[in-house]
Amino acid sequence: MGNEKNLVGLGLRREMLDELTESVPEQVDFWEVAPENWIPIGGRYGRLFNALTAKHHFKTHGLSLSIGSPDPLDIEFVKSVKGFLDQHGIQHYSEHLSYCSAQGHLYDLMPIPFTEEAVKHVAERVKRVQDVIERPLILENVSYYAAPGQELSELEFTLAVLQEADCKLLLDINNIYVNSVNHGYDAEAFMRSLPTKRIAYAHIAGHYNEAEDLIVDTHGADVIEPVWDLLEKAYACHGVFPTLLERDFNIPPMQSLLQEVDRIHQLQQQYSATLGKSA
């Protein structure tokens, strides 16, 4: 696939399958799916999906691992994810640095308390997951709207988990921007403080402005200019890395999505050239 850093991805949704069976856009270097949405699928959709994974590069971004949960780790679920990854030849499994279960499923991604105890709890669970899936687990910095029991800053907590678990980072550019508005910090300073060597790939997405000081991370709109600017600054700071466009609902026609995919390509090419000259 050429330069392994200059890659642009797109989230695959089931409603795209028929269109992709006819033609897969050449601008999309990799696709991303949530394993939970595809593990149980058979029949026609299963055949279409198998045909895509046989020919194209995929990554996975999970929804229900619940890495920070106080509940016991669901090892049977982790084994089912490993089976899915093996079946489709997928190496990358990412999840949210959050939790979604506590004595039952919570149907939302909840913020892990930013504490030293939680750092150790999460790191231990990450290592157990990696032992089962026989691959690195990649953790995404998440958007959050409250920080119960906070002892560390979001940045301190994120850095501590990455260090303690010795795992990779899925750098979500939009989440940094959302949190910077909601919690009043400098988005660029946060981004610059993240460890370059741990960035596996990135997400970029749109969101919804609930109020002037409250943004909801929806993945249901076009990417806004300040988020594009932050992606540019991330490339300038950390170098170019694979970047995926997320769009979970209000999904426009493929040609509209590809305009944003093309913009990521343009930024990657621009910063690859710039960084190449300065090397």
N, C-alpha and C positions, 0 to 999 in steps of 0.2 A: 504493500500500500504506500510505497514511497517513504518520505520522512515520517518516522513514527510519532513525531511531536505535532506536525502540521496535519492534524486529522480533525474532522468535524463530524459530529454525530447528531442523530435525531431520535427522539423517543418514539417507539413503535406503538401504535394503538390498533386495536382489533379492526376498527372501521377502515384502516388503511390497507388491509390485506388484499382485497380484490384489486385495487389500483396497483399495488406493488407486484402482484402476480403478472400483470401486463408489462410493467416496466419499473425498474428500480433506478431512482435518480443517481447519476454518477457523482453528484456533489456530496452525497452522504457516504462517508467513509466507514461509519459504524452505526449500529442501531442499539438501542437500550430498551430492555423490558424489565418489568417486575416479575420475578419468578412465580410469585403467588397467583398472578393472573394467567399464567400459561401452563403451570404444572398439571392442572387437572384437565386440560383441553385435549380432546381427541377429535375423531371425525374429520370433517372437511377443514375446519380451522386448524386442526392439528397437522394435517397434511400440508396446508399452505405454509404454516409456520416452519415445519421441518424443511420444506424446500428452500425457504429463505436462509435458515441457519446453516444449511449445507453449502451455500454459495457466498455468504456475506459474514462480515465480522460483527459479533454481538458482545455487549457488556450487559450486566444485570444490576439493577438498583432495587433492593428489597424494601418491603413495607412493614413487615411484621416480625422481624427478628427480636425486636424489643431489647436491645443490647444493654440498656440501663435499668431494666425492670428489677424490682425486688423479688419477683417470682423466679422459680428455678428455670434455667435455660431449657428450652424445648429442643432436646437433642434429636428427637424423631423428625421434627420439622427441618432442622439443620441437615440431617441425612437426606431428606427429600430434595433440598436445594442442591446438595452435592450431586445427587443422581441427575437432576435437571442439567446442571453445569456439564457433567460428564457426557450426558446424552447428546448435547448440542455443541460440544467442543468449546465451551466458553470459559475463559480464564479469569475474568474480572467480576467479582461480587462486591458490590458496595451496599452500605446501609446507612441509616440515619443515626447520628450521635444523640439518641433520644430513647424514649420507651413508649410502648403502646399497650401495656398490660400490667395489671396489678390486681390479683384475685379476679381475673376476668379481663376480656378485651375492652380497651377504652375507646376505640374507634377514632383516635386522634394521636398525633405525635406529641408527647408531653416532654417538657424540659427536664433533664436530669439535674438534680441539685448540684450546684457548682461547689463541691466540697472535695477535700482530700480523700475522704472515705469513698466517695463515688468514683473518683479516679481509679482507685485500686480495684473496686468492684467491677467497673467496666473493663479494665485492662485484663483482669483474670478471665472474664467471659469472652473477650476477643480472642485470647490465646486458645481457649477451648474450642471456639468456632473454627479457628484456623486449623486446629488438629484434625477436625472432622472433615472439612471441605478440601483440605490439602492444597490450599491456595491462600494468598494474603486476603484479609478482610480490609476493605477500604471504607473509612468512615467519613461521612459528610457533615460539615458544620451546618447546623440547622437554624431556622428561624424560630423564635420563641417570643412569648408575650408576657411572661412573668418569670421570676427567678426565685422560687421558694427556697429558703434555707441557704441563701448565697453566702459563701465564704471567700470564693475566688471570683475574679472577673471571668467573663466568657472566654476571653483570649487566654488567660492563665489556665483555665480548665481544659480548653481544647489542646493547648500545647502539652499539658501534663499527660493527658490521655494518649496522645500520639507518641510521646516519649516512653511512657510506662508500658504501653501495649506494643511498642515498636511496630506500628502499622502505618499504612499510607492514608493520604487525605484526598477525599473528593471535594475540591474547592468549589463551593457554590457561591458565585459572584453575587447573584441576586439576594441571597440570604444575608450576606454581609451588608449590602445596601439597606435592606429592610430593617435589620437589627440596628444599624447605625441611626436610622431615623427614629425608630420606636424607643431606643434606649439612649439616644443622645451621645454617640461616640463618633470618632473620626474613621470613616470606612477605609480610607486609603492607608492610614496608620495601622489598622487591624490587618489588612491584607498584606502589607509589607512585613509584618511581624511573623507571618506563617512561614514554616520551613520549606524552602524550595525543594529540597531533596525528597520530601514526603508527598509532593503533589503528584497524584496518579493521573487525574484528569479533572475537568471542571464542568459545571453546569451553568447555564445562563437562561433566564426566564423572565416572564412578566409577572405583574402583581396588581393588586387593587388598592387604591387609596381610600381608606375608610374615613380618614380625617387628615388634617394637615400634619399631625404628629402620630398617626397610626396607619401603618401599611399592613395589609394582609397578603401573605405569600400564597397566591392562588394558582400560578402557572396557567392562567386563563386569558392572557393578553399579550400584546406585542412587548418586546423588550424596550424599555425607555432609555433615553439618551444618557442619563447619569450612570446607568448600569453598563451601557456600552463603554462609556469613558473609564469605568472601573476595570472592565476587562482589558482595555488597552493598557492601563497602568499596571495591571497584573502581568501582562506579557513583558512590559518594559522592565519590571522588577525581577520576575522569576524566570523569564524566558518563555518561549511558546510551549504550550502543552495541549493535548487533545481536549476539545471543548464540545459539549453537547447542548443543543437547544431543547429545552423542555416545554411541552405544551400539553396540558392534561385535559382541558375542556375548552369550549368555544373554539374548536379546532377549525381553522380556515382551510381553504383548498391547498393542496400540496404546493402549488406554485408560490403562494404567499409565504409558506413556511420556508421554502427554498430561498426566498429573498434574504431572510435572516441567516440561513445557513451560508449563503454566499458572502454575506457581510463578515461572518466569522472567518471564512477563508481569506478574505481580503486583509483583515487585521493580522492574521497569522503570517501571511506572505510579507506584509509590510514590516512586521517586527522581526521576522526571520532575516530579512534583508538588512535591516538596521543593525541587529545584533551581530550578523555575520561580518559586517564592515568594521564593527568595533572590536571584534575578537582578535 
